[in-house]
Amino acid sequence: MSKELSDRERLRYSRHLLLDKVSETGQKQLKAAHVAVIGCGGLGSPVLFYLAASGVGKLSFFDDDQVELSNLQRQILYKVNHLGQEKSNAAKKVLTSLNNDIELVPNNVRLSADNINAMLSDVQWVVDCSDNFKTRYLLNEYCYRHHKVLVSGAAQGTNGQFGFFDYREKSACYACLFPEASQIDVELNCQNAGVMSPLLGIVGSMQAQAVCNGILGLQKGDSFFVTIDALTLAQRRFQLTKDPSCTVCCE
């Protein structure tokens, strides 16, 4: 893939090029970036839509589920004609129809300790859109050990949240905020607790913006956490500090 922008790309991204904070230089940075999105569901859908539309040059995405009817309430990548298909492959079809100038790499696989290095070794930006703590802690530890940037989101009921963890710097980590030992045995998620559909769009869009900010150099070395209340539309942002007892980043 050429590092330069084609005339077609200049037209496609013309609204970006008008922005001082992006311009042609920034659009080339987006084009050169490789982002991994883990989970192609309620959060992964808006993340993938906006990163693809923004011109991120390579998107790798991971999900081992198939599209079900109950997904369509919130997983906006999919349509009725995708029912029964692998989410990753259905997502590629939709994203290709949006932007066929970027590289899309679907992976019908669940990340584990055995395959994560092979899957994410050449990725700098990791977006956690998973729905379980096992994957979240796996991604957190991997990104910390390998100095990657992790943008981790979650939504349940009418409350959403996301964190930006820049492990290129000396950052607090996800486990500082949510110690693994503190999690309850029965994990609540969309399947057993429900979730407001537009809330996932809000959180996912903010994750995508945070990734773009990072790629453009507008967000570096400053880890933070944001909460969103869907009923009041109130947001709160917190700066993060290391937990001295964290078993991941303070060993």
DAZI-V426171 format. One record per residue. N is the residue number from 0. D_FIRST is the distance of its C-alpha to the first C-alpha in Angstrom with 2 decimals. Layout:
n=N d_first=D_FIRST
n=N d_first=D_FIRST
//
This chain:
n=0 d_first=0.00
n=1 d_first=3.80
n=2 d_first=6.47
n=3 d_first=8.76
n=4 d_first=10.06
n=5 d_first=10.85
n=6 d_first=14.54
n=7 d_first=14.10
n=8 d_first=12.53
n=9 d_first=15.33
n=10 d_first=17.78
n=11 d_first=16.63
n=12 d_first=16.80
n=13 d_first=19.67
n=14 d_first=22.08
n=15 d_first=20.03
n=16 d_first=19.76
n=17 d_first=23.55
n=18 d_first=24.06
n=19 d_first=24.92
n=20 d_first=23.73
n=21 d_first=20.17
n=22 d_first=19.61
n=23 d_first=16.40
n=24 d_first=16.29
n=25 d_first=16.55
n=26 d_first=14.04
n=27 d_first=11.38
n=28 d_first=12.96
n=29 d_first=12.74
n=30 d_first=9.03
n=31 d_first=8.77
n=32 d_first=11.55
n=33 d_first=12.24
n=34 d_first=15.56
n=35 d_first=18.00
n=36 d_first=20.69
n=37 d_first=23.82
n=38 d_first=25.92
n=39 d_first=25.02
n=40 d_first=28.46
n=41 d_first=30.20
n=42 d_first=28.17
n=43 d_first=24.87
n=44 d_first=24.99
n=45 d_first=24.94
n=46 d_first=22.59
n=47 d_first=19.93
n=48 d_first=20.74
n=49 d_first=20.43
n=50 d_first=17.35
n=51 d_first=15.51
n=52 d_first=17.21
n=53 d_first=16.45
n=54 d_first=12.67
n=55 d_first=12.12
n=56 d_first=8.49
n=57 d_first=9.88
n=58 d_first=13.51
n=59 d_first=15.69
n=60 d_first=19.19
n=61 d_first=22.46
n=62 d_first=25.71
n=63 d_first=28.21
n=64 d_first=30.39
n=65 d_first=30.96
n=66 d_first=31.43
n=67 d_first=35.12
n=68 d_first=37.15
n=69 d_first=37.99
n=70 d_first=34.30
n=71 d_first=34.10
n=72 d_first=36.30
n=73 d_first=33.48
n=74 d_first=30.22
n=75 d_first=28.89
n=76 d_first=25.78
n=77 d_first=28.20
n=78 d_first=30.63
n=79 d_first=33.76
n=80 d_first=32.04
n=81 d_first=29.91
n=82 d_first=33.12
n=83 d_first=33.20
n=84 d_first=29.46
n=85 d_first=27.41
n=86 d_first=26.15
n=87 d_first=22.66
n=88 d_first=22.16
n=89 d_first=23.91
n=90 d_first=21.75
n=91 d_first=18.54
n=92 d_first=20.29
n=93 d_first=21.28
n=94 d_first=18.05
n=95 d_first=16.19
n=96 d_first=18.96
n=97 d_first=18.31
n=98 d_first=14.57
n=99 d_first=12.54
n=100 d_first=9.41
n=101 d_first=8.76
n=102 d_first=8.92
n=103 d_first=12.68
n=104 d_first=14.55
n=105 d_first=18.30
n=106 d_first=20.88
n=107 d_first=24.45
n=108 d_first=25.98
n=109 d_first=28.10
n=110 d_first=27.18
n=111 d_first=29.96
n=112 d_first=30.89
n=113 d_first=30.21
n=114 d_first=26.56
n=115 d_first=25.24
n=116 d_first=24.05
n=117 d_first=22.06
n=118 d_first=20.51
n=119 d_first=19.82
n=120 d_first=19.58
n=121 d_first=15.97
n=122 d_first=16.47
n=123 d_first=17.93
n=124 d_first=18.96
n=125 d_first=21.27
n=126 d_first=22.94
n=127 d_first=26.21
n=128 d_first=27.30
n=129 d_first=29.55
n=130 d_first=33.20
n=131 d_first=34.99
n=132 d_first=35.96
n=133 d_first=35.24
n=134 d_first=31.49
n=135 d_first=31.68
n=136 d_first=33.54
n=137 d_first=31.28
n=138 d_first=28.17
n=139 d_first=30.16
n=140 d_first=31.34
n=141 d_first=28.02
n=142 d_first=26.19
n=143 d_first=29.16
n=144 d_first=29.34
n=145 d_first=25.67
n=146 d_first=25.44
n=147 d_first=23.01
n=148 d_first=23.45
n=149 d_first=25.23
n=150 d_first=25.90
n=151 d_first=28.66
n=152 d_first=30.31
n=153 d_first=33.33
n=154 d_first=35.68
n=155 d_first=39.07
n=156 d_first=41.85
n=157 d_first=41.62
n=158 d_first=40.12
n=159 d_first=36.53
n=160 d_first=34.95
n=161 d_first=31.79
n=162 d_first=31.24
n=163 d_first=28.64
n=164 d_first=28.87
n=165 d_first=27.04
n=166 d_first=27.62
n=167 d_first=26.00
n=168 d_first=29.42
n=169 d_first=32.93
n=170 d_first=32.79
n=171 d_first=35.19
n=172 d_first=33.79
n=173 d_first=34.11
n=174 d_first=37.07
n=175 d_first=38.87
n=176 d_first=38.91
n=177 d_first=39.61
n=178 d_first=41.29
n=179 d_first=40.85
n=180 d_first=44.61
n=181 d_first=45.26
n=182 d_first=43.65
n=183 d_first=46.11
n=184 d_first=46.35
n=185 d_first=45.69
n=186 d_first=42.27
n=187 d_first=42.09
n=188 d_first=39.06
n=189 d_first=38.42
n=190 d_first=40.03
n=191 d_first=43.34
n=192 d_first=43.51
n=193 d_first=41.78
n=194 d_first=39.47
n=195 d_first=39.22
n=196 d_first=36.28
n=197 d_first=35.19
n=198 d_first=35.40
n=199 d_first=32.36
n=200 d_first=30.44
n=201 d_first=31.71
n=202 d_first=30.82
n=203 d_first=27.39
n=204 d_first=26.52
n=205 d_first=27.79
n=206 d_first=25.69
n=207 d_first=22.51
n=208 d_first=23.74
n=209 d_first=24.53
n=210 d_first=21.03
n=211 d_first=19.63
n=212 d_first=22.49
n=213 d_first=21.64
n=214 d_first=17.97
n=215 d_first=19.28
n=216 d_first=21.99
n=217 d_first=24.73
n=218 d_first=25.96
n=219 d_first=26.40
n=220 d_first=29.20
n=221 d_first=31.26
n=222 d_first=31.76
n=223 d_first=33.47
n=224 d_first=34.69
n=225 d_first=35.27
n=226 d_first=37.73
n=227 d_first=38.06
n=228 d_first=41.22
n=229 d_first=40.48
n=230 d_first=44.14
n=231 d_first=44.57
n=232 d_first=40.92
n=233 d_first=41.75
n=234 d_first=39.14
n=235 d_first=39.83
n=236 d_first=37.59
n=237 d_first=38.61
n=238 d_first=37.54
n=239 d_first=37.49
n=240 d_first=39.31
n=241 d_first=39.44
n=242 d_first=42.13
n=243 d_first=44.05
n=244 d_first=44.79
n=245 d_first=41.22
n=246 d_first=40.66
n=247 d_first=36.88
n=248 d_first=36.34
n=249 d_first=39.91
n=250 d_first=40.85
//
